[in-house]
Structure formats: C-alpha cells, structure tokens
C-alpha cells in the first residue's frame, strides 16, 4: 500500500479511505481475495504442490497459506484440489 500511495502522491490513509469509499472493501481484503483467487486457479489448473503455490503467492510457509485458504473457502487447499479434477 505504501508504494501505491507513493506512486499516486497521496498518503496511505487517504488511499485507504478512498479505496473503501469507492469499492466498499479494504485494500488488504481486496488483495487477499485476488491472491486466493489465484490460488484456486493454480490448484485447479496446475499440478504444483501446495507448498509451491504458497511460495509462488508470497507466503512464508504452506501452513499459513493453507490456514488462510481454509478461512476464506472453508476447505484446505489439498481437499479443494481433490474435489476439483485437473
């Protein structure tokens, strides 16, 4: 968020407020949603391991990624993959 605010010459607080006002969602929630959509795509369309997907998406370990994925979709990534044929 810092680099985005700097790029557009506004404060982080102003960027955050404007984003919420415009889109009705916090920037961090929007980014997380985009990352998890990418995760779903990778799980559905590649044979990458969950650990490789976690690393690709910038997670420090697959446990944190799996927990975040489960919080968002109510299923762990490995279980999601088993339900979704390649």
C-alpha positions as CSV (number, residue, x, y, z in Angstrom):
1,X,0.0,0.0,0.0
2,X,2.9,2.3,0.8
3,X,4.3,2.1,-2.7
4,X,0.9,2.5,-4.3
5,X,0.2,5.7,-2.2
6,X,3.7,7.0,-3.0
7,X,3.2,6.3,-6.8
8,X,0.0,8.4,-6.7
9,X,1.4,11.1,-4.4
10,X,-1.2,10.6,-1.7
11,X,-1.0,9.4,1.9
12,X,-1.7,5.8,2.8
13,X,-4.6,6.9,5.0
14,X,-6.1,8.9,2.1
15,X,-5.6,6.0,-0.3
16,X,-7.2,3.6,2.1
17,X,-10.2,5.8,2.8
18,X,-10.8,6.5,-0.9
19,X,-10.5,2.8,-1.8
20,X,-13.1,1.8,0.8
21,X,-15.4,4.6,-0.2
22,X,-15.1,3.7,-3.9
23,X,-15.1,-0.1,-3.8
24,X,-16.7,-0.9,-0.4
25,X,-13.8,-3.1,0.7
26,X,-10.5,-2.6,2.4
27,X,-7.4,-2.7,0.2
28,X,-5.9,-5.6,2.2
29,X,-9.2,-7.6,1.8
30,X,-9.2,-6.9,-1.9
31,X,-5.6,-8.1,-2.3
32,X,-6.2,-11.2,-0.2
33,X,-9.2,-12.0,-2.4
34,X,-7.1,-11.7,-5.5
35,X,-4.3,-13.8,-4.1
36,X,-6.8,-16.5,-3.0
37,X,-8.5,-16.5,-6.5
38,X,-5.0,-17.0,-8.0
39,X,-4.5,-19.9,-5.5
40,X,-7.8,-21.5,-6.6
41,X,-6.7,-21.2,-10.3
42,X,-3.4,-22.8,-9.6
43,X,-5.0,-25.6,-7.7
44,X,-7.5,-26.2,-10.4
45,X,-5.2,-25.9,-13.4
46,X,-1.7,-27.0,-12.4
47,X,0.0,-29.8,-10.7
48,X,2.0,-27.5,-8.5
49,X,2.3,-28.7,-4.9
50,X,0.5,-26.7,-2.2
51,X,3.9,-25.7,-0.9
52,X,5.0,-24.4,-4.3
53,X,1.7,-22.4,-4.7
54,X,2.2,-20.9,-1.2
55,X,5.7,-19.8,-2.2
56,X,4.5,-18.5,-5.6
57,X,2.0,-16.4,-3.8
58,X,4.5,-15.0,-1.3
59,X,3.6,-17.0,1.8
60,X,6.5,-17.8,4.1
61,X,5.2,-21.4,4.5
62,X,2.4,-23.6,3.3
63,X,0.8,-23.8,6.8
64,X,0.0,-20.1,6.8
65,X,-1.3,-20.3,3.2
66,X,-3.4,-23.4,4.0
67,X,-4.9,-21.7,7.0
68,X,-5.8,-18.5,5.1
69,X,-7.3,-20.5,2.2
70,X,-9.4,-22.5,4.7
71,X,-10.6,-19.4,6.4
72,X,-11.7,-18.0,3.1
73,X,-13.2,-21.1,1.4
74,X,-13.9,-23.4,4.4
75,X,-11.7,-26.1,2.9
76,X,-8.0,-26.8,2.9
77,X,-6.2,-26.4,-0.5
78,X,-5.4,-30.1,-0.7
79,X,-9.0,-31.0,-0.2
80,X,-10.1,-28.4,-2.6
81,X,-7.8,-29.9,-5.2
82,X,-9.2,-33.4,-4.6
83,X,-12.7,-32.1,-5.3
84,X,-11.6,-30.3,-8.4
85,X,-10.3,-32.5,-11.2
86,X,-7.5,-31.2,-13.3
